[in-house]
Structures are given as structure tokens and as C-alpha cells.
């Protein structure tokens, strides 16, 4: 009978073990000499767009710059105008409508106090009807 060394356990046929599959090792395994595409990915979108401007004539680039600058100035101006207009609207409405609202609330409070006095003096039925009984008719 042959010793156990003659049998193949299958471990030698594995090229890498789980200890060898660290991120660094996986990167080394996947590296090849044809990875020149990574160099192209280093530039940002803005750099790529700036590079594309060279294919347009100077007049087109200048016109685009003027138009975009004017549009940005107009947007900032409209934002400032809308902020000022909303401030004027809300402060004016507070100044104009606050006294009216306060006066309406005051009149409602007076009416509630009158109804409460009628209820105390004449009973619960008088407060509901809203009319005071005629003097002498009881």
C-alpha cells in the first residue's frame, strides 16, 4: 500500500488561494500593458469641454462668451428684482391688512362679550335668540 503522499489532494492545482485574493493582488493580476485608456480618464469634463472650444472659430467663442455672460447677469438681476418685489409685497400687505384683521377680531370679541352678558342676565334662551324680551312681557 502506498503512503498518502502519492494521492493528489487537489490543493496544488489551485493557482491562487483565498489569502492571495487581496485587492492589491487582484489589481496586479488584472494589470496588462494595454491599459492606456486609463490615461484618458484623468481629465475632467470641464477640461474636455475646454479642449473642444479650440475647434470653433474665435468669433463663435467670443459670441458665446458674451451671450452666456449676459444671460448670467440677467438671471442675477431677475433674482434680485424678485427678492425686492416679494419683500415690498409682504411688508405692504402686513401694513395694510393687519389693522383690518385686528379690528375684525376686536368687533367679534365685543359681540361675544355682549352675548355672554345677555346669557348671564336673561338666561340661556335669550342668548340663542339674540333678542332681548320686550319689557313688561313676562
N, C-alpha and C positions, 0 to 999 in steps of 0.2 A: 504494500500500500504506500502511495506517495505522500509525502508530507503536504500540509495545507498551503505551502508556498507555491505549489505548481498551479493551483486554481486562480483564475482571474477574478478579482473582486469587482471589477468594473470601475474602480476609482481612478485608475491610471488613464482610462480612455477619456476622462473629462479634461478639457483644456483649461478651464478656469473653475475655481471653487467660489463659494459664496463670499469668502473673505476677499477674493480678488475683484469683486464687483463693486468697488467703491466708486463714487462719481469721478474721481481722478483717473482711475483705471479705465472706466468706460469711455471717458473722453480720449484717452490715449489709444484705445482700441479703434475708436471711430475716426481718428485723425488720418487724413490722407494728404497727399501733395496737391490734390485738385481742389482744395478749399480756398481758392482765390475769390470766391463770391462773398466771403465774409468782409473783405476789404471794402466792397461797395456799400455794405450796410452800415458803415461807420458814419456816413454823412446824414444829417438830419433833413427833414422835409423842407425846412426853410432854406438850407444850403442848396438843396437840389433845385428848388424853385428859383433861387437867385442865379444859379447857373443857367437855367433856361432863359433868363432875360437876355442873355447875350445873342440869342438867335433873332431878336426883334430889332428893328432899326431904332436909332436914338430918338426920333420924333415920336414913335409909338410909346417908348418907355417914359419920355417926358410928359406926354399927354396923360398916360395912365397915372403917373405920379401926381399930376395936378388934379385930376378928377378924384382920385382917392383921398387926397388931402382936403379938397373942398367938401367931399361927402362927409369926412370925419368931422370937419369944422361945423357943418350943418347939423349933424347929429348931436354934437355937444351943445350947439345953440338951441336946438329944439328941446333938449333935456332941461337946460337951464330955464327956458321960457315956460315949460310945463310945470317945473317946480315953483316958479314965481306965481304963475297963474293959479295953481292949486292953493298956495298959501293965501293969496288975496281972496279967493273964493271962500275958503273955510273960515278965515278970520272975519270977513264981511258977513257971512251968514250967521256966525256966532254973535256978532254985534247987533245985527238986525233982528234976529229971531229969538234971542234969549229973553229980552223984555216981554215979548208977546207970550212966550211959553210960561214965564213966571207969573204974568197977570192972569192967564187962564187957570193956572194951578191955584192962585190966591182966590179967585172967584169960586172955584169948586170947593175949596176948603170952607169959605163963608157959607155956601149953600149947605154943606154937610153939617156945619155947626147949627144953622137955623133949623134943619130937620131934627137934629138931636134935641134942641130946646123944645120944639113942638112935641116931640115924643115924651119928654120928661113932664111937660106941663099938661098936655091934653090926653096922653095915653098912646098906646101903640097904633090904634086905628087912625088917629089924626095924622101921624107921620107918614102913613102909607098913602092916604088920600091926597095929602098935600094941601088940603083946605082946612082952614080953621072953622069950627062951628059958629054959626051966627049967634050973637049974644041974645040971650033970652029963650032960646030954643033948646031945652034940655029934656 
